[in-house]
């Protein structure tokens, strides 16, 4: 029971943090709270200048996920995640930590291409929070013969060594 509350606490804190970050960034822009000559303003202008480019790069990462999944390559799909023990994947009331553990979870749940089905994403929204951090939200669907699942996802994406990588994935399954 305590573990269930701890998991809920972690997920809530993650969403609160991302929501506060987005509101703070939007509030600063809308209310003119960042002075034009400040360092923050310079960073914000740099972000604004590159926001569309970062959005495009992140959407390309998501396209790569779909392509690899539909080719039956869980390893290729997982290459879009940071290869680290700090990766967090939340789904179905469970939390999985670490790239290797998540990789093994996907291999067990989707042992072959038939089980993997055909993945599609829709209603995709990307919120670039900084030059190195973004949140992606959308719907996922797996078309297959038996029990075709679908749901929503929220991904925290971080630029690491020049590449956007998923560092947190919260995916829910529709009931």
C-alpha positions, 0 to 999 in steps of 0.5 A: 500500500505504501509503495502505491502511494509512493508511486502516485506521489512520484507521478504527481510531483513529475506532473506538477513540476512540468506544469509549473515550468510551463506556466512559469515560462508562459507567464513570463512571456505574457506578462513581460516580466523578463527584462529585455537586457537581462540574461534570462531575456537573452536565453528566452530570445534564443529559445524563441528563435529555435523553438520550431527547430527543436519541435521538429527535432523532437517530432523526428525522434517520435517518428523514429520510435514509430518506424522502429516499432513497426519494423519490429525493432524494440532495440531501435525503439529504445534507442530514443530513450536515454540509456541510463538507470534513471529512466522512469516509465510509468504505466498501468499503476507500475513504475519501471526504472532504468533503460535495461529494465524497460527494454526487458519489459518491452521484450517480454510484453511484445515478444514478436512483431505480431504482438507489437502490431502497428504503432501510430501517434496522433494529437501530438503536442510538443512544449519546448520548455528550454533549449535542452528540455521539452514535454511531448503529449499525444495519443498512441494506438497499436493496431493488431488482431487481438486486444488492440490497445490505445491510450495517452502518453506524456514524455519528458524529452531532454537534449543529451550530447546534441540528441533528444532522448526520452528520460521519462515516459508516462503512458496510460491505456484507455479502458 
